[in-house]
Amino acid sequence: MSSIASMTGEQKSKLFLYIALDLVFINFSILAAVCLWYGGSIPGLPGGSRFVNIPQNVWEWYKYTVLFISPITVIVYALFKFYTNIWKYATIDDIYKIIVADTIVFALFFLLHHFFIAKMVDYRLPKRLMVVAWFIDIVLFMFSRSGYRFVKRAFIGLEGVIGKKSGKKRVLVVGAGYAGYNVVRSLQTSERGYENRVPVIVVDDDIKKNNSNINGIRVTHDAANIPRLAKEYEIDEIIVAVPSATNNQTKRIMDFCTQTECTLKMIPPLSDISSGEYNRLRDVNITDLLSREEVKLDIESISGYIKDKTVLVTGGGGSIGSELARQIARFSPKKLVIFDIYENNAYELKTELNARHPELDLVLRIGSVRDIDCIDKLFADHRPNVVFHAAAHNHVPLMEYVPEEAVKNNVFGTLNVAVSADKYGAERFVLLSTDKAVNPTNIMGATKRITELVIQMMAAKSATKFMAVRFGNVLGSNGSVIPLFKKQIAEGGPVLVTDKKITRFFMTIPEACRLVIQAAGFGMSGAIFVLDMGDQVKIDDLARKLIRLSGYVPDKDIKIEYTGLRPGEKLYEELIMDEEKEEMKSVYQNKIFVAKPVEMDYALFEKRLDEMKDICHNSPEKVVDMIKLLVPNYHNGD
């Protein structure tokens, strides 16, 4: 009673209307079943004044029936919360509940009939007659609650065929599975996040679904038709509802979607969806357009060298270093040490990891890899078993102006960490390298090539397993092209591309870090692991896709300007050198390859390193000449 008292006037009116309808329908269903069974008719209808073939004791029976069936119906429906349900959001589960509730009503009614009413009037109702009444009541109940939805959908479907309704976005849904159904239903009922939109057509790659329909919306075949359909149906927005799609399938769909001028939305992949959240929308990002098949890790091999070990990540506050730390934390290290020169990012990462992994022994240390005393103390205090060395200067144009600083940080910073790893008995040392180290044309790439040679030198004389992992650009990392383009788009353009033909390898940060961790598990000392980066991507295409994802049309809303190659910049990147190709072999799922180490004179290399250290501090103008001695295939345009 208190819940009724707290209702608004509108809610009370709807409650009493539902109860009245339910009482009318339950009694009408019984009368209709009786008339159908005996071939009679219902009073008030044409020809309904006579009751042909209906025994008189049936009407005596019905007088008692109406007294019992009415309260039973209301009580059972109330227990199933049918009077407080929001029926415009009804699902298939609600249909099941309706069937179960009506079955209970008629089961109770049958028991009353069998043990009480039948004895009073000397009449036994045929069981099949009750089944007919049960079926009629279910149909009437569902129509009373959801009939208006069917009418509304009919008009929505008609609207999608006839023309464009003012003020509403016309939506093309990709995917005719369960997620696609939920998106269409949400659009039709204008659920939260789907307001002011109307579904017009659904596209699915399953030929078996061609020319079927979802809630009155036509399903057509093949995502390749999306650009044509978008024009034909005047589509404003495309919603991709295929959470189970592989990365390659998602990329294929996105390639067609970006050929339109529509806004793009999608629901998250299954790995990100919790129960009941199939209709949660998010913006499409550049990762969706360039992603590849997800790498499946060999958990056992990784756990073997990380679990219960002390792991150090230098450059742990950076884009790559922080993601490495996140993934390493999942493998239960004994201690995770994050080392970085920039305290703000490192502190934010520590706060995040403390919240996610409260059981983890997490240590944050601030310092520079260029400071050998700081590095020595770090190793002496924590004795790391595994070292991931991600600290480096990575900005190509900036390093062209201060080559001595690039050498101090990248070359001798790496050497400092490597020497300490050897001194304090680390089991593994993993250097993160770059495709720019292959036939380098810039200072940054050349210094990273030297660090690869440092690792090869250390592997030849140390019990520690030294190895390097070489890969290309990662999406969204600090200083990468994606954040720069986004900033330029947000400012209204122009988007600056150095050359229309320039290409780059791209990989997501999580995928790169997964492969780095996996490669380290092989423990091949002296090896340079090369990650499969897929096909190179044209930066011009990347810029145009980012503009479209931002809701603009390239060269119309946002201009693209070509500025020319910057100092040290290549038109295209390489992942392996000619001398490495001969014995290049796959070591993991054609995703990780190992390159043949080049032959080198370690004594001469070490001597030149000493000379370079002196030059960096005393004759920085000679640094580039020294780099050329150490990296003969370095060409800076001179």
C-alpha positions as CSV (number, residue, x, y, z in Angstrom):
1,M,0.0,0.0,0.0
2,S,2.9,2.4,0.8
3,S,4.3,1.9,-2.7
4,I,0.9,2.8,-4.2
5,A,0.7,5.9,-2.0
6,S,4.1,7.1,-3.2
7,M,3.0,6.9,-6.9
8,T,2.3,9.9,-8.9
9,G,-1.2,10.5,-10.3
10,E,-0.1,9.4,-13.8
11,Q,1.4,6.2,-12.4
12,K,-1.7,5.3,-10.4
13,S,-3.9,5.9,-13.5
14,K,-1.7,3.5,-15.5
15,L,-1.7,0.9,-12.7
16,F,-5.5,0.9,-12.5
17,L,-5.8,0.8,-16.3
18,Y,-3.5,-2.3,-16.4
19,I,-5.5,-4.0,-13.7
20,A,-8.8,-3.3,-15.4
21,L,-7.4,-4.5,-18.8
22,D,-6.0,-7.7,-17.1
23,L,-9.4,-8.5,-15.5
24,V,-11.2,-7.9,-18.8
25,F,-8.7,-10.0,-20.8
26,I,-8.6,-13.0,-18.4
27,N,-12.4,-13.2,-18.4
28,F,-12.7,-12.6,-22.1
29,S,-10.1,-15.3,-22.8
30,I,-12.2,-17.8,-20.8
31,L,-15.5,-16.8,-22.5
32,A,-13.9,-16.8,-25.9
33,A,-12.5,-20.3,-25.3
34,V,-15.9,-21.6,-24.1
35,C,-17.6,-20.1,-27.2
36,L,-15.0,-21.5,-29.6
37,W,-15.2,-24.9,-27.9
38,Y,-19.0,-25.2,-28.0
39,G,-19.6,-23.3,-31.2
40,G,-21.5,-20.6,-29.3
41,S,-21.2,-16.8,-29.4
42,I,-20.5,-13.9,-27.1
43,P,-23.4,-11.6,-26.1
44,G,-23.2,-8.2,-27.6
45,L,-21.6,-9.3,-30.9
46,P,-23.6,-9.7,-34.1
47,G,-25.7,-12.9,-33.8
48,G,-24.6,-13.2,-30.2
49,S,-28.0,-13.2,-28.4
50,R,-28.2,-16.9,-28.5
51,F,-25.8,-19.5,-26.9
52,V,-25.9,-22.3,-29.4
53,N,-24.7,-25.6,-28.0
54,I,-23.4,-24.2,-24.7
55,P,-24.7,-26.2,-21.7
56,Q,-26.5,-24.2,-19.1
57,N,-24.3,-25.4,-16.3
58,V,-21.3,-23.8,-18.0
59,W,-22.7,-20.4,-17.2
60,E,-23.3,-21.5,-13.6
61,W,-19.7,-22.6,-13.6
62,Y,-18.5,-19.3,-14.9
63,K,-20.2,-17.3,-12.2
64,Y,-17.9,-19.0,-9.6
65,T,-15.0,-18.8,-12.0
66,V,-15.0,-15.0,-12.3
67,L,-14.9,-14.7,-8.5
68,F,-11.6,-16.7,-8.3
69,I,-9.8,-16.1,-11.5
70,S,-9.8,-12.3,-11.2
71,P,-8.0,-11.9,-7.8
72,I,-5.6,-14.8,-8.7
73,T,-4.6,-13.0,-11.9
74,V,-3.9,-9.7,-10.2
75,I,-1.9,-11.3,-7.4
76,V,0.3,-13.4,-9.7
77,Y,0.9,-10.5,-12.0
78,A,1.8,-8.2,-9.1
79,L,4.3,-10.8,-7.8
80,F,5.9,-10.8,-11.2
81,K,6.1,-7.0,-11.0
82,F,4.1,-6.6,-14.2
83,Y,2.5,-3.4,-12.8
84,T,5.8,-1.7,-12.2
85,N,7.6,-2.9,-15.3
86,I,8.7,-0.3,-17.9
87,W,7.2,-2.1,-20.9
88,K,8.7,0.1,-23.6
89,Y,12.0,-1.6,-22.7
90,A,10.6,-5.1,-22.7
91,T,12.8,-7.9,-23.9
92,I,12.5,-11.6,-24.8
93,D,13.0,-12.3,-21.1
94,D,9.8,-10.4,-20.3
95,I,7.9,-12.6,-22.8
96,Y,9.2,-15.7,-20.9
97,K,7.9,-14.2,-17.7
98,I,4.5,-13.5,-19.2
99,I,4.2,-17.1,-20.3
100,V,5.3,-18.4,-16.9
101,A,2.9,-16.1,-15.0
102,D,-0.1,-17.0,-17.2
103,T,0.8,-20.7,-16.8
104,I,0.8,-20.3,-13.0
105,V,-2.6,-18.4,-13.1
106,F,-4.2,-21.2,-15.1
107,A,-2.6,-23.9,-13.1
108,L,-4.0,-22.4,-9.8
109,F,-7.4,-21.9,-11.6
110,F,-7.4,-25.6,-12.7
111,L,-6.7,-26.7,-9.1
112,L,-9.6,-24.6,-7.8
113,H,-11.8,-25.9,-10.6
114,H,-10.9,-29.5,-9.9
115,F,-11.3,-29.5,-6.1
116,F,-14.0,-26.9,-5.6
117,I,-15.9,-25.2,-8.5
118,A,-16.6,-28.4,-10.5
119,K,-18.1,-30.1,-7.5
120,M,-20.4,-27.2,-6.8
121,V,-21.9,-27.0,-10.3
122,D,-21.4,-30.6,-11.4
123,Y,-19.3,-29.5,-14.5
124,R,-15.8,-30.4,-15.5
125,L,-14.1,-28.0,-17.9
126,P,-12.3,-29.8,-20.8
127,K,-8.5,-29.4,-20.3
128,R,-7.9,-28.4,-23.9
129,L,-10.4,-25.6,-23.5
130,M,-8.2,-24.2,-20.7
131,V,-5.2,-24.4,-23.0
132,V,-7.1,-22.3,-25.6
133,A,-8.0,-19.7,-22.9
134,W,-4.4,-19.7,-21.7
135,F,-3.1,-18.9,-25.2
136,I,-5.7,-16.2,-25.9
137,D,-4.9,-14.4,-22.6
138,I,-1.1,-14.4,-23.3
139,V,-1.7,-12.8,-26.7
140,L,-4.0,-10.2,-25.3
141,F,-1.7,-9.4,-22.4
142,M,1.3,-8.9,-24.7
143,F,-0.7,-6.7,-27.0
144,S,-1.9,-4.6,-24.1
145,R,1.7,-3.9,-22.9
146,S,3.6,-3.7,-26.2
147,G,1.1,-3.2,-29.0
148,Y,2.0,0.4,-29.4
149,R,5.7,-0.6,-29.9
150,F,4.7,-2.6,-33.0
151,V,2.8,0.3,-34.4
152,K,5.6,2.7,-33.6
153,R,8.2,0.4,-35.3
154,A,6.0,0.1,-38.4
155,F,6.0,3.9,-38.7
156,I,9.8,4.0,-38.1
157,G,10.4,1.4,-40.8
158,L,8.1,3.3,-43.1
159,E,10.0,6.5,-42.3
160,G,13.3,4.9,-43.2
161,V,11.9,4.0,-46.6
162,I,10.0,7.1,-47.5
163,G,12.2,10.0,-46.5
164,K,14.3,11.9,-43.9
165,K,12.6,12.9,-40.7
166,S,13.6,16.4,-39.6
167,G,15.9,16.6,-36.7
168,K,16.8,12.9,-36.5
169,K,20.0,11.2,-37.7
170,R,19.5,8.4,-40.2
171,V,21.6,5.4,-39.0
172,L,23.1,2.5,-40.9
173,V,23.9,-0.4,-38.5
174,V,26.7,-2.9,-39.3
175,G,26.0,-6.3,-37.9
176,A,22.7,-8.3,-37.7
177,G,23.6,-10.4,-34.7
178,Y,22.5,-10.1,-31.1
179,A,24.4,-6.8,-30.7
180,G,23.0,-5.4,-33.9
181,Y,19.5,-6.3,-32.8
182,N,20.0,-4.5,-29.5
183,V,21.3,-1.4,-31.3
184,V,18.3,-1.3,-33.6
185,R,15.9,-1.8,-30.7
186,S,17.7,1.0,-28.7
187,L,17.4,3.3,-31.7
188,Q,13.7,2.5,-32.1
189,T,13.0,3.2,-28.4
190,S,15.3,6.2,-28.2
191,E,17.2,4.7,-25.2
192,R,19.8,6.8,-23.5
193,G,22.7,7.5,-25.9
194,Y,20.5,6.8,-28.9
195,E,18.2,9.8,-28.9
196,N,17.4,11.7,-32.1
197,R,18.4,8.8,-34.3
198,V,16.4,6.4,-36.5
199,P,17.6,3.1,-37.9
200,V,17.3,2.9,-41.7
201,I,19.2,-0.2,-42.9
202,V,21.4,-3.0,-41.5
203,V,24.4,-4.5,-43.2
204,D,25.9,-7.9,-42.5
205,D,28.5,-10.0,-44.2
206,D,26.5,-13.2,-43.6
207,I,24.8,-14.0,-46.9
208,K,22.2,-16.1,-45.1
209,K,20.8,-12.9,-43.4
210,N,20.4,-11.0,-46.7
211,N,16.8,-9.6,-47.2
212,S,15.8,-10.6,-43.7
213,N,14.8,-7.9,-41.2
214,I,15.4,-6.8,-37.6
215,N,12.3,-5.2,-36.0
216,G,11.1,-4.2,-39.5
217,I,14.5,-2.8,-40.6
218,R,15.8,-4.5,-43.8
219,V,19.1,-6.4,-43.6
220,T,21.3,-6.4,-46.7
221,H,24.5,-8.3,-47.4
222,D,28.2,-7.3,-47.6
223,A,30.0,-4.4,-45.9
224,A,31.6,-3.5,-49.3
225,N,28.2,-1.9,-50.1
226,I,28.4,0.5,-47.2
227,P,29.6,3.5,-49.3
228,R,26.8,3.0,-51.9
229,L,24.2,2.5,-49.2
230,A,25.3,5.5,-47.3
231,K,24.6,7.7,-50.3
232,E,21.4,5.9,-51.4
233,Y,19.8,6.1,-48.0
234,E,21.2,9.5,-47.1
235,I,22.9,8.1,-44.0
236,D,24.2,10.5,-41.3
237,E,25.8,8.0,-38.9
238,I,27.1,4.4,-39.0
239,I,27.1,2.3,-35.9
240,V,29.3,-0.8,-36.0
241,A,27.8,-3.5,-33.8
242,V,30.1,-6.5,-34.4
243,P,31.8,-7.0,-31.0
244,S,33.0,-10.5,-31.9
245,A,34.8,-9.4,-35.0
246,T,38.5,-10.1,-35.3
247,N,40.8,-7.1,-35.8
248,N,41.2,-7.8,-39.5
249,Q,37.4,-8.0,-39.9
250,T,37.0,-4.7,-38.0
251,K,39.6,-3.1,-40.1
252,R,37.9,-4.2,-43.3
253,I,34.6,-2.8,-42.1
254,M,36.2,0.5,-41.1
255,D,37.9,0.8,-44.5
256,F,34.5,0.9,-46.1
257,C,33.0,3.1,-43.5
258,T,35.7,5.8,-43.9
259,Q,34.9,6.0,-47.6
260,T,31.6,7.7,-46.5
261,E,31.1,11.2,-45.0
262,C,29.2,9.7,-42.1
263,T,29.9,10.0,-38.4
264,L,31.2,6.6,-37.0
265,K,30.3,4.9,-33.8
266,M,30.8,1.4,-32.5
267,I,30.1,-0.8,-29.5
268,P,33.1,-2.2,-27.7
269,P,34.7,-5.6,-28.5
270,L,33.5,-8.6,-26.4
271,S,36.6,-8.4,-24.2
272,D,35.4,-4.9,-23.0
273,I,31.7,-5.7,-22.7
274,S,30.2,-6.7,-19.4
275,S,26.8,-8.3,-19.2
276,G,24.0,-6.2,-20.5
277,E,26.2,-3.5,-22.1
278,Y,25.8,-4.5,-25.7
279,N,24.3,-1.1,-26.6
280,R,27.0,1.1,-25.1
281,L,28.5,3.3,-27.8
282,R,32.0,4.7,-28.2
283,D,33.7,6.8,-30.8
284,V,35.8,5.0,-33.5
285,N,39.5,5.7,-33.0
286,I,42.5,5.3,-35.3
287,T,43.5,2.0,-33.6
288,D,40.3,0.5,-35.0
289,L,41.3,1.4,-38.5
290,L,44.9,0.1,-38.3
291,S,44.6,-2.8,-35.9
292,R,45.7,-6.3,-36.7
293,E,45.0,-9.8,-35.3
294,E,45.5,-9.8,-31.6
295,V,48.7,-11.6,-30.4
296,K,48.1,-14.6,-28.2
297,L,50.8,-14.8,-25.6
298,D,52.6,-17.9,-24.4
299,I,51.6,-17.2,-20.7
300,E,53.7,-20.1,-19.4
301,S,57.0,-19.0,-20.9
302,I,56.4,-15.4,-19.8
303,S,55.4,-16.4,-16.2
304,G,58.6,-18.4,-16.0
305,Y,60.9,-15.4,-16.2
306,I,58.7,-12.7,-14.6
307,K,56.7,-14.4,-11.8
308,D,58.3,-13.9,-8.4
309,K,61.2,-11.9,-9.9
310,T,62.3,-8.3,-9.5
311,V,61.7,-6.4,-12.7
312,L,63.1,-3.0,-13.6
313,V,61.7,-0.8,-16.3
314,T,63.8,2.2,-17.2
315,G,61.8,5.0,-18.9
316,G,58.9,3.6,-17.0
317,G,56.8,6.8,-17.2
318,G,56.9,7.0,-21.0
319,S,54.3,5.6,-23.4
320,I,56.0,2.3,-24.0
321,G,57.6,2.0,-20.5
322,S,54.3,2.6,-18.7
323,E,52.4,0.0,-20.8
324,L,55.2,-2.5,-20.2
325,A,54.8,-1.9,-16.5
326,R,51.0,-2.5,-16.7
327,Q,51.5,-5.8,-18.5
328,I,54.4,-7.0,-16.4
329,A,52.2,-6.4,-13.3
330,R,49.8,-9.0,-14.5
331,F,52.4,-11.7,-14.3
332,S,52.9,-11.4,-10.5
333,P,56.5,-10.2,-10.2
334,K,58.1,-10.2,-6.7
335,K,58.9,-6.5,-7.2
336,L,58.4,-4.0,-10.0
337,V,60.8,-1.0,-10.1
338,I,59.9,2.0,-12.3
339,F,62.8,4.3,-13.1
340,D,62.3,7.6,-14.9
341,I,63.7,11.1,-15.1
342,Y,60.3,12.7,-15.3
343,E,58.5,12.4,-12.0
344,N,54.9,13.4,-13.0
345,N,54.1,10.6,-15.5
346,A,55.9,8.0,-13.3
347,Y,53.9,9.1,-10.2
348,E,50.6,8.8,-12.1
349,L,51.6,5.3,-13.2
350,K,52.5,4.3,-9.7
351,T,49.1,5.6,-8.5
352,E,47.3,3.6,-11.2
353,L,49.2,0.4,-10.5
354,N,48.7,0.7,-6.8
355,A,45.0,0.8,-7.3
356,R,44.9,-2.1,-9.8
357,H,47.4,-4.3,-8.0
358,P,47.4,-3.5,-4.3
359,E,49.4,-6.7,-3.6
360,L,52.3,-5.6,-5.9
361,D,55.5,-4.4,-4.3
362,L,55.9,-1.3,-6.5
363,V,59.0,1.0,-6.3
364,L,59.3,4.3,-8.0
365,R,62.8,5.9,-8.4
366,I,63.6,9.2,-10.2
367,G,66.9,9.7,-11.9
368,S,68.8,9.7,-15.2
369,V,70.3,6.7,-17.0
370,R,73.2,9.1,-17.8
371,D,74.2,9.1,-14.1
372,I,76.3,6.0,-13.6
373,D,76.3,6.4,-9.8
374,C,72.5,6.7,-9.7
375,I,72.1,3.6,-11.8
376,D,74.7,1.7,-9.7
377,K,72.8,2.5,-6.5
378,L,69.5,1.5,-8.2
379,F,70.9,-1.9,-9.0
380,A,72.6,-2.3,-5.6
381,D,69.4,-1.5,-3.7
382,H,66.9,-3.7,-5.7
383,R,69.0,-6.3,-7.6
384,P,66.6,-6.7,-10.5
385,N,66.5,-10.1,-12.2
386,V,65.0,-8.7,-15.4
387,V,65.6,-5.3,-17.0
388,F,63.5,-3.7,-19.7
389,H,65.4,-0.6,-21.0
390,A,63.0,1.8,-22.6
391,A,64.6,5.1,-21.5
392,A,65.8,7.1,-24.6
393,H,65.5,10.3,-26.6
394,N,63.2,9.4,-29.5
395,H,62.3,12.6,-31.2
396,V,64.0,12.5,-34.6
397,P,64.1,16.2,-35.6
398,L,65.2,17.5,-32.2
399,M,68.1,15.1,-32.0
400,E,69.5,16.4,-35.3
401,Y,70.3,19.7,-33.5
402,V,72.0,18.2,-30.4
403,P,73.6,14.9,-31.5
404,E,75.9,14.9,-28.5
405,E,72.9,14.8,-26.1
406,A,71.4,11.9,-28.1
407,V,74.6,10.0,-27.7
408,K,74.9,10.7,-24.0
409,N,71.4,9.5,-23.3
410,N,70.8,6.8,-25.8
411,V,74.3,5.2,-26.1
412,F,76.0,5.8,-22.8
413,G,72.7,5.7,-20.8
414,T,72.2,2.2,-22.3
415,L,75.8,1.3,-21.5
416,N,75.4,2.4,-17.9
417,V,72.3,0.3,-17.4
418,A,73.9,-2.7,-19.2
419,V,77.1,-2.6,-17.2
420,S,75.2,-2.5,-13.9
421,A,73.0,-5.4,-15.1
422,D,76.1,-7.4,-15.7
423,K,77.8,-6.3,-12.4
424,Y,74.8,-7.2,-10.2
425,G,73.9,-10.5,-12.0
426,A,70.7,-9.7,-13.7
427,E,69.3,-12.7,-15.6
428,R,68.0,-10.8,-18.7
429,F,68.4,-7.4,-20.2
430,V,66.0,-6.3,-22.9
431,L,66.7,-3.2,-25.0
432,L,63.8,-1.5,-26.9
433,S,65.1,-0.5,-30.3
434,T,63.5,1.0,-33.4
435,D,63.2,0.5,-37.1
436,K,65.0,3.8,-37.5
437,A,68.2,2.0,-36.5
438,V,68.2,0.2,-39.8
439,N,70.3,2.0,-42.4
440,P,69.8,5.2,-40.3
441,T,69.5,8.6,-41.9
442,N,69.1,10.5,-38.6
443,I,71.0,10.9,-35.3
444,M,68.3,9.2,-33.2
445,G,68.3,6.1,-35.5
446,A,72.1,5.9,-35.5
447,T,72.4,6.1,-31.8
448,K,69.8,3.3,-31.4
449,R,71.9,1.2,-33.8
450,I,74.9,1.8,-31.6
451,T,72.9,0.6,-28.6
452,E,72.1,-2.6,-30.5
453,L,75.8,-3.1,-31.0
454,V,76.4,-2.4,-27.2
455,I,73.9,-5.2,-26.4
456,Q,75.7,-7.5,-28.8
457,M,79.1,-6.6,-27.2
458,M,77.7,-7.2,-23.6
459,A,76.2,-10.5,-24.6
460,A,79.6,-11.8,-25.8
461,K,81.2,-11.3,-22.4
462,S,78.4,-11.5,-19.8
463,A,76.4,-14.3,-18.1
464,T,73.4,-11.9,-18.3
465,K,71.3,-12.6,-21.4
466,F,71.3,-9.4,-23.4
467,M,68.9,-9.0,-26.3
468,A,67.2,-6.2,-28.3
469,V,63.7,-5.9,-29.7
470,R,63.3,-3.7,-32.8
471,F,59.9,-2.3,-33.9
472,G,58.4,0.7,-35.7
473,N,56.1,3.5,-34.7
474,V,53.4,2.9,-32.0
475,L,50.0,4.6,-32.2
476,G,49.6,7.4,-29.7
477,S,53.0,7.4,-28.2
478,N,54.5,10.6,-26.9
479,G,55.8,12.7,-29.8
480,S,54.1,10.5,-32.5
481,V,52.2,11.8,-35.4
482,I,48.7,10.8,-34.2
483,P,48.5,13.3,-31.2
484,L,50.0,16.0,-33.5
485,F,47.4,15.5,-36.2
486,K,44.6,15.5,-33.6
487,K,45.8,18.8,-32.2
488,Q,45.9,20.3,-35.7
489,I,42.4,19.0,-36.5
490,A,41.1,20.4,-33.2
491,E,42.5,23.8,-34.1
492,G,40.7,23.7,-37.5
493,G,43.7,22.8,-39.6
494,P,45.7,22.7,-41.6
495,V,47.0,19.2,-41.0
496,L,50.7,19.2,-41.9
497,V,52.1,16.1,-43.8
498,T,55.8,16.2,-44.7
499,D,55.4,14.3,-48.0
500,K,52.4,12.7,-49.8
501,K,54.4,9.5,-50.4
502,I,55.8,9.1,-46.9
503,T,55.0,5.7,-45.2
504,R,55.5,4.3,-41.8
505,F,55.0,1.0,-39.9
506,F,52.5,1.3,-37.1
507,M,51.5,-0.9,-34.2
508,T,49.4,-0.3,-31.1
509,I,51.3,0.2,-27.8
510,P,49.7,-2.8,-26.1
511,E,50.6,-5.1,-29.0
512,A,54.2,-3.9,-29.1
513,C,54.6,-4.4,-25.4
514,R,53.1,-7.9,-25.5
515,L,55.5,-8.9,-28.2
516,V,58.5,-7.3,-26.4
517,I,57.6,-9.3,-23.2
518,Q,57.1,-12.5,-25.3
519,A,60.4,-12.0,-27.2
520,A,62.3,-11.6,-23.9
521,G,61.0,-15.1,-22.9
522,F,63.1,-16.8,-25.5
523,G,66.3,-15.7,-23.7
524,M,68.5,-15.8,-26.8
525,S,71.5,-13.8,-25.7
526,G,72.9,-11.4,-28.4
527,A,69.8,-11.7,-30.5
528,I,68.0,-8.8,-32.1
529,F,64.3,-9.6,-32.3
530,V,62.3,-7.9,-35.0
531,L,58.5,-7.5,-34.6
532,D,56.2,-8.0,-37.6
533,M,54.7,-4.6,-38.2
534,G,52.5,-5.6,-41.1
535,D,52.2,-3.3,-44.1
536,Q,53.5,0.3,-44.1
537,V,50.8,2.9,-43.8
538,K,50.7,6.1,-45.9
539,I,50.8,9.1,-43.5
540,D,48.6,11.0,-46.0
541,D,45.9,8.3,-45.7
542,L,46.3,8.3,-41.9
543,A,45.7,12.0,-41.8
544,R,42.6,11.8,-44.0
545,K,41.1,9.0,-41.9
546,L,41.7,11.0,-38.7
547,I,40.0,14.0,-40.2
548,R,37.0,11.8,-41.2
549,L,36.9,10.3,-37.7
550,S,36.7,13.8,-36.3
551,G,33.5,14.5,-38.4
552,Y,35.1,16.5,-41.1
553,V,35.8,16.1,-44.8
554,P,39.5,16.2,-45.9
555,D,40.5,19.1,-48.2
556,K,37.0,20.6,-47.7
557,D,36.5,21.2,-43.9
558,I,40.2,20.6,-43.0
559,K,43.0,21.3,-45.4
560,I,46.1,19.1,-45.7
561,E,49.4,20.8,-46.5
562,Y,52.7,19.1,-47.5
563,T,55.7,20.7,-45.9
564,G,58.6,18.5,-47.2
565,L,60.8,16.0,-45.4
566,R,62.4,17.1,-42.2
567,P,66.1,16.7,-41.4
568,G,67.0,13.1,-41.1
569,E,63.5,11.9,-42.2
570,K,63.1,8.9,-44.6
571,L,60.2,8.4,-47.1
572,Y,59.9,4.8,-45.8
573,E,61.3,2.7,-43.0
574,E,63.0,-0.6,-42.9
575,L,63.0,-3.3,-40.2
576,I,66.1,-5.3,-41.2
577,M,69.4,-4.6,-42.8
578,D,70.7,-6.5,-45.9
579,E,73.3,-8.4,-43.9
580,E,70.6,-9.6,-41.5
581,K,68.2,-11.0,-44.1
582,E,70.2,-14.2,-44.9
583,E,69.4,-16.0,-41.6
584,M,66.2,-14.1,-40.5
585,K,63.8,-16.7,-39.0
586,S,60.5,-16.7,-37.3
587,V,60.5,-17.7,-33.6
588,Y,56.9,-17.0,-32.7
589,Q,53.7,-17.1,-34.8
590,N,55.3,-15.2,-37.6
591,K,55.0,-12.2,-35.3
592,I,58.6,-12.2,-33.9
593,F,61.7,-12.8,-36.0
594,V,65.3,-13.0,-35.0
595,A,68.0,-11.4,-37.0
596,K,71.6,-12.7,-37.5
597,P,74.0,-10.6,-35.5
598,V,76.6,-8.8,-37.6
599,E,80.3,-9.8,-37.1
600,M,82.2,-7.1,-35.3
601,D,85.5,-6.4,-33.6
602,Y,84.4,-5.9,-30.0
603,A,87.8,-4.5,-28.8
604,L,87.8,-1.9,-31.5
605,F,84.1,-1.1,-30.8
606,E,84.8,-0.6,-27.1
607,K,87.8,1.6,-27.8
608,R,85.7,3.9,-30.1
609,L,83.0,4.1,-27.5
610,D,85.6,5.5,-25.1
611,E,86.7,8.0,-27.7
612,M,83.1,9.0,-28.3
613,K,82.5,9.6,-24.6
614,D,85.4,12.0,-24.6
615,I,84.3,13.8,-27.8
616,C,80.7,14.3,-26.4
617,H,82.1,16.3,-23.5
618,N,85.0,18.0,-25.1
619,S,84.5,18.2,-28.8
620,P,80.8,17.9,-29.5
621,E,81.2,19.1,-33.1
622,K,83.0,15.9,-33.9
623,V,80.2,13.6,-32.7
624,V,78.6,13.0,-36.1
625,D,82.0,11.9,-37.6
626,M,82.4,9.4,-34.7
627,I,78.9,8.1,-35.3
628,K,79.8,7.4,-38.9
629,L,82.8,5.4,-37.8
630,L,80.6,3.3,-35.5
631,V,77.7,3.0,-37.9
632,P,79.1,2.8,-41.5
633,N,75.6,2.6,-43.1
634,Y,74.5,5.9,-41.5
635,H,73.8,8.5,-44.1
636,N,72.7,11.9,-43.0
637,G,72.4,13.5,-46.5
638,D,76.0,14.8,-46.6
